[in-house]
Amino acid sequence: MIREFSVRPMPKNKNARTLFFILLAAAVATVAVSYFLTLYKGIVQLVALILLVFAVMVYTRYLGAVYSYEVTHDSDTTPIFVVCRFSGKRCTTLCRVDLADIADIEVLTAAAYRAYKPNEKTLRYKYTPTLFPEEVHLMKVRSFHERADIFLELSAECRDTLLSFAADARAQRCGNEEF
């Protein structure tokens, strides 16, 4: 039986925090240096602005956002898997997948994750809250119209629960198609 549940993975963002502070310190140092230059002042300030933009991007993607993985039912009682991102009071739905379309969930190490190359017709989505995760779960979604690889950070029990729900959803879909 498919029941609703929600998981919020806890990020291990030591790398993201370090990168954020390095980019921020480099932007501040570049601005300070630009006050002593007269010839290339505009170029140095442009570099400082670019560093600041990268720092803001790292903060908004990895430090300021909380991800949520949920199993719920759609308006027509179809079981779906939803990925949401919370930034402050704002909730953004990033991904909605029919549970019956989940083909498999594999565990990848960091090296296998970096080396992974999907087929050219397969879409690739990354919904991991950690900058350089040690372990990533690859959810392969195969539907009638689309092939997608979704990268998530799950626990082993959450992975097993999702796989059992996906099998139940496929059985329900096959049972409904017979009538």
SEPAVEX-293541 format. One record per residue (C-alpha): residue number from 0; x negated, y, z. Coordinates in steps of 0.001 Angstrom, whole numbers, padded with zeros to 6 digits. Layout:
<rs>
pos_px_py_pz
NUM_X_Y_Z
...
</rs>
This chain:
<rs>
pos_px_py_pz
0_000000_000000_000000
1_-001335_003402_-000949
2_-001226_005899_001883
3_-002266_009521_001902
4_-005606_010434_003429
5_-008127_013243_003346
6_-011905_013294_003841
7_-014153_016335_004244
8_-017771_015323_003708
9_-020242_017033_006002
10_-023048_018522_003896
11_-026678_018113_004817
12_-027748_021455_003402
13_-031181_022000_004863
14_-032535_022298_001300
15_-029820_024773_000269
16_-030373_026920_003366
17_-034123_026976_002764
18_-033681_027848_-000911
19_-031178_030586_-000030
20_-033542_032258_002439
21_-036511_031956_000057
22_-034533_033612_-002746
23_-033246_036310_-000409
24_-036726_037037_000987
25_-038186_037143_-002527
26_-035469_039614_-003605
27_-036169_041868_-000609
28_-039929_041695_-001189
29_-039445_042508_-004868
30_-037330_045559_-004016
31_-039997_046699_-001542
32_-042707_046291_-004176
33_-040653_048280_-006689
34_-040856_051371_-004464
35_-044641_051438_-004857
36_-044647_050975_-008641
37_-043961_053693_-011142
38_-044638_052040_-014483
39_-042578_048821_-014311
40_-040114_049804_-011602
41_-036990_048905_-013629
42_-038265_045467_-014606
43_-039241_044635_-011028
44_-035817_045748_-009778
45_-034167_043613_-012465
46_-036129_040604_-011183
47_-034927_041438_-007651
48_-031340_041558_-008887
49_-031704_038182_-010616
50_-033145_036654_-007437
51_-030256_038092_-005430
52_-027710_036671_-007899
53_-029291_033209_-007588
54_-029191_033499_-003787
55_-025482_034356_-003906
56_-024844_031434_-006264
57_-026586_028996_-003897
58_-024621_030394_-000959
59_-021217_030205_-002637
60_-021775_026706_-004068
61_-023487_024933_-001167
62_-023324_026962_002063
63_-020041_028875_001947
64_-017778_026160_000530
65_-016175_023108_002128
66_-015066_020214_-000063
67_-012104_017935_000551
68_-011391_014588_-001108
69_-007714_013608_-000819
70_-005432_010816_-001911
71_-001861_012033_-002283
72_001177_011612_-004501
73_002088_013741_-007490
74_005571_015181_-008019
75_006666_011974_-009776
76_005209_009781_-006937
77_002117_008850_-008957
78_-000813_008305_-006575
79_-003632_010746_-007374
80_-007118_011582_-006139
81_-007702_015319_-005634
82_-010921_017262_-005003
83_-010451_020707_-003393
84_-012965_023400_-002469
85_-012264_025788_000396
86_-014076_029134_000404
87_-012832_031262_003273
88_-009043_031307_003008
89_-009078_030333_-000659
90_-008389_026748_-001740
91_-009244_025730_-005296
92_-008232_022387_-006783
93_-011187_021206_-008834
94_-010126_017739_-009916
95_-006948_015629_-010128
96_-007308_012002_-011172
97_-004672_009296_-011372
98_-005815_006495_-009041
99_-005033_003902_-011707
100_-007640_005527_-013984
101_-010524_004950_-011539
102_-012540_002126_-013096
103_-015360_001819_-010560
104_-017303_003655_-007859
105_-021051_002999_-007802
106_-023656_004057_-005263
107_-026667_005873_-006731
108_-029895_006812_-005020
109_-031365_010272_-005517
110_-033762_009023_-008214
111_-031028_007139_-010070
112_-028763_010185_-009828
113_-031386_012469_-011395
114_-032119_009925_-014143
115_-028440_009185_-014922
116_-027398_010053_-018460
117_-023733_009593_-019411
118_-022537_008712_-022895
119_-022129_011681_-025201
120_-018318_011427_-025076
121_-018209_011165_-021282
122_-017603_014326_-019255
123_-019688_014864_-016116
124_-018478_016579_-012936
125_-020426_017153_-009730
126_-018461_017677_-006500
127_-021148_017115_-003894
128_-021558_019619_-001063
129_-025287_018877_-000592
130_-027955_020452_-002826
131_-030218_017392_-003240
132_-028252_014440_-001796
133_-030037_011235_-000876
134_-027098_009085_-001951
135_-024332_009863_-004437
136_-021230_007916_-005399
137_-020454_007790_-009107
138_-016722_007508_-009787
139_-016078_006321_-013331
140_-012714_007520_-014620
141_-011359_005933_-017777
142_-007950_007057_-019029
143_-006228_006939_-022390
144_-007496_010399_-023381
145_-010663_010943_-021420
146_-013791_009379_-019988
147_-015396_011139_-017044
148_-018108_010544_-014481
149_-017467_012253_-011154
150_-020213_012523_-008540
151_-019045_012547_-004902
152_-020452_012118_-001407
153_-018456_009363_000247
154_-018885_007027_003167
155_-018843_003276_002543
156_-015420_002862_004125
157_-013967_005735_002069
158_-015394_004151_-001083
159_-013832_000788_-000227
160_-010502_002450_000556
161_-010504_004322_-002755
162_-011339_001149_-004686
163_-008506_-000771_-003001
164_-006076_002097_-003655
165_-007180_002193_-007303
166_-006539_-001550_-007643
167_-003091_-001125_-006055
168_-002307_001798_-008396
169_-003323_-000246_-011451
170_-001094_-003096_-010250
171_001799_-000651_-009764
172_001253_000802_-013241
173_001257_-002663_-014812
174_004352_-003592_-012809
175_006191_-000461_-013957
176_005248_-000973_-017613
177_006865_-004420_-017696
178_010371_-003028_-017161
</rs>
